[in-house]
Amino acid sequence: MAEGTAQAANIIPDLAFGVAGLGPYESTTILIGQRLANAASAAAREMSMIAQISNGNGNLQLTQAGWTRRSQEWQNQVYVLLSVF
């Protein structure tokens, strides 16, 4: 979504002001659209990085939960075998 905002901000035109007179043409460009697009794009990259970190943490917790479940299952099997004999 933020990347879409960045693309939409590219539509905003950059403003250029100039003065012509006795001397050479003087102009100034105000990069409104480009700066807004860059800011939104940076926000999108940051959110993407946070999502990747969260995904990695979720996968790690899933793996650790599997180890815990197997450990509990093995302990249960030992208990069942010892109670039979």
C-alpha positions in Angstrom: 0.0 0.0 0.0 2.8 2.4 0.9 4.5 1.5 -2.4 1.3 2.5 -4.2 1.3 5.8 -2.3 4.9 6.4 -3.5 3.8 5.7 -7.1 0.9 8.1 -6.7 3.1 10.8 -5.3 5.2 10.6 -8.5 2.2 12.1 -10.3 2.5 15.3 -8.2 4.4 17.7 -10.4 7.6 19.4 -9.3 7.2 23.1 -9.3 9.6 25.4 -11.2 9.7 29.1 -10.7 11.7 31.5 -12.8 12.4 35.2 -13.4 13.4 36.7 -16.7 14.6 40.2 -16.9 17.6 42.3 -17.5 20.1 39.5 -16.5 20.2 35.8 -17.3 17.2 33.6 -16.7 17.0 32.5 -13.0 15.0 29.5 -12.0 14.3 27.4 -8.9 12.8 23.9 -8.9 10.9 22.7 -5.8 10.8 18.9 -5.9 7.5 18.3 -4.1 6.4 15.2 -5.9 9.8 13.5 -6.0 10.4 14.1 -2.3 7.0 12.8 -1.3 7.5 9.7 -3.5 10.9 9.1 -2.0 9.5 9.4 1.6 6.6 7.0 0.8 9.0 4.6 -0.9 11.3 4.6 2.1 8.3 3.9 4.4 7.3 1.0 2.2 10.8 -0.5 2.3 10.8 -0.2 6.1 7.5 -1.9 6.4 8.6 -4.7 4.1 11.7 -5.2 6.2 9.6 -5.4 9.4 7.3 -7.9 7.7 10.3 -10.1 6.7 11.7 -10.0 10.3 8.3 -10.9 11.7 8.0 -13.7 9.2 11.4 -15.1 10.2 10.5 -14.9 13.9 7.2 -16.7 13.2 9.0 -19.5 11.4 11.5 -19.8 14.2 8.7 -20.1 16.8 6.9 -22.7 14.7 10.1 -24.8 14.6 10.7 -24.4 18.3 7.0 -25.4 19.0 7.5 -28.5 16.9 10.6 -29.4 19.0 8.6 -28.9 22.2 5.7 -31.0 21.0 8.0 -33.9 19.9 9.8 -33.7 23.3 6.5 -34.0 25.1 5.4 -36.8 22.9 8.6 -38.7 23.5 8.3 -38.2 27.3 4.7 -39.5 27.0 5.8 -42.6 25.1 8.5 -43.3 27.8 5.8 -43.0 30.5 3.4 -45.3 28.6 6.1 -47.9 28.1 7.2 -47.8 31.7 3.7 -48.1 33.0 3.0 -51.2 30.8 6.0 -53.1 32.2 
